[in-house]
Amino acid sequence: DVVVTQSPLSLPVTLGQPASISCRSSQGLVHNDGNTYLIWFHQRPGQSPRRLIYKVSNRDSGVPDRFSGSGSGTDFTLEISRVEAEDVGLYYCMQGTHWPPTFGQGTKVEIK
Amino acid sequence: QVQLVESGGGLVKPGGSLRLTCAAYGLTLTEQYMTWIRQAPGKGLEWVSSVSNSVSGSVISYADSVKGRFTLSRDNAKNSMFLQVDSLRVEDTAVYYCTRGASKNAFDIWGLGTLVTVSS
């Protein structure tokens, strides 16, 4: 299975400041169809995960534009331009290119 | 409004069984790839099992950790998906979520989850 590694695992941030989470895969994530299926989820405490970004950089409906995804090959990044209080929680990246889908360990974002 | 609702979790002794249900509203399950994902307390997300849509043959896949013990099925009339979990182990303790999709641009819709606790 493809191993997905996130860093850091804990990210204390200051409100209004930017934040960045790295996600690396053990294999390249370009699918045979030419797309790269790298997804980001956010999970608030006590809630289900919510998909934020799919295919590396496409925001889901209703996701604020302060969230952006980038990367290619095996290295990917989720950036929050200005962290707000509602952004706390766990962030997971997941690869959907190779079977089975695999998740990173999660990054806990908290306010300093 | 599209909604997935899980039920059937509970407290069970090691070796016991449960039947988890995922009821779908606002979408037809047979037209979708669907997946069960679990999250142990304080841990990350783990893929458990997926089923393809009817057009693709309703092919079912399982994680190695549950193969031979868990069985995924669907009831088209009830628009529901099930996960029969047998021979439960302490390490199966987790919240079990059903979600739409299986790979690629998957997991855009999630239920609230149902908690399975395996303890003596």
Chai-1 contact restraints between the chains, C-beta under 6 A:
chainA,res_idxA,chainB,res_idxB,connection_type,confidence,min_distance_angstrom,max_distance_angstrom,comment,restraint_id
A,Y37,B,K104,contact,1.0,0.0,6.0,A-B,restraint_1
A,S48,B,W110,contact,1.0,0.0,6.0,A-B,restraint_2
A,S48,B,L112,contact,1.0,0.0,6.0,A-B,restraint_3
A,S48,B,G113,contact,1.0,0.0,6.0,A-B,restraint_4
A,P49,B,W110,contact,1.0,0.0,6.0,A-B,restraint_5
A,R51,B,F107,contact,1.0,0.0,6.0,A-B,restraint_6
A,R51,B,D108,contact,1.0,0.0,6.0,A-B,restraint_7
A,Y54,B,N105,contact,1.0,0.0,6.0,A-B,restraint_8
A,Y92,B,L45,contact,1.0,0.0,6.0,A-B,restraint_9
A,G96,B,S103,contact,1.0,0.0,6.0,A-B,restraint_10
A,G96,B,K104,contact,1.0,0.0,6.0,A-B,restraint_11
A,G96,B,A106,contact,1.0,0.0,6.0,A-B,restraint_12
A,P100,B,W47,contact,1.0,0.0,6.0,A-B,restraint_13
A,P101,B,W47,contact,1.0,0.0,6.0,A-B,restraint_14
A,P101,B,S103,contact,1.0,0.0,6.0,A-B,restraint_15
A,F103,B,G44,contact,1.0,0.0,6.0,A-B,restraint_16
A,F103,B,L45,contact,1.0,0.0,6.0,A-B,restraint_17
A,Q105,B,G44,contact,1.0,0.0,6.0,A-B,restraint_18
A,G106,B,G44,contact,1.0,0.0,6.0,A-B,restraint_19
